[in-house]
């Protein structure tokens, strides 16, 4: 196959490309320039897309003996990932930019461009496994190394794009194994630190980034009874479940710590309360992507019989633990893009905007975006609202 290997400049993508070469594929390396204001050097292990990263990617390609190109996808990244990040926070939701990058850039823009140029697949350094069934259907599974598993952020890609994707690191036992292999191959990135946090917020100050782009919007922080207990400079800077940085002027009467229960962007208000008010046992989501066409038959049968899809597990955070659950039948026939999940164990602090991924064992069954949650007993909780008007400042 002709394979386009996405080279970030890190050790994972370099080893993944090397394994694609070993597998006999015709491999071409490409580095995606995603930032409009790339620094010469990274700041420690924060951020990515620096000129240093592009140089590291080029050196890896040289060692592997494959052609290498840099593609400027910064405008697409700004218009999709960054714009979505700002709009979601402005609407009182908590987005995962890695999920949106995989959806809009790595497995949309990059893959579409690769296919247009005659490539058969895209290869990345993500930690996930692809299992092919006897009928040729490809399944997305968790990586062998649970600590590095990235199936959660990949689930949004869907079955069609999965069919054109290679993840050579899915069976690696640990990141140490990846680094040892890189060193043995003579790749200079073998000891390079991992990037973390949000790649386009290289200094790690997410609130500062939001404040710079969205501007100051002072408002009230209130408790669940509506009493004012503090102020804020922008409700967009808060997320459900947050405890630190609330700067409340009045302590709770019972002395217990308080957390963000919900964000109300229309009223520009943040509601706080005790931890037990964060507990939910039902999660609703939309924009669902399913990996098995048998879901259609189940959906119709379940709607008639009143049953649910289970047993399954769901995950609502990139590094969160899976929780046993049942997917409820759609409220209306054919409503495949909406999902309601009943949790067998209550969760705390699930925020609108988070990605909900449904698993059967290690296999990804589907993915959707959380819209609202319900507390134990059926009380509505943490439902996102659309802002009356969100002013987003972008930089050139």
Secondary structure, DSSP 4 states (H G I P E B T S, - for coil): -EEEEE--SSHHHHHHHHHHHHTT-EEEEEEEE--SS--SS-BTTB----HHHHHHHHHHHHHHT-EEEEEE-HHHHIIIIIHHHHHHHHTT----HHHHHIIIIIIIIHHHHHHHTT-SEEE-----EEEE-TTS-EEEE--SSTTT--HHHHGGGHHHHHTTEE-TTTT-S-HHHHHHHHHHTT-GGGGPPPPBS-TT-TTS-HHHHHHHHH----EEEEETTS-EEEEES-GGG--TT--TT---SS--TT----EEEEEETTTTEEEEE-GGGGEEEEEEEEEEEES-THHHHHHHHHHHHT-EEEEEEEE-STTPPPEEEEEEPPSSTT-TT-EEEEEEEEEE---TT-EEEEEETTEEEEEEEEEEEEETTS-EE------S--------
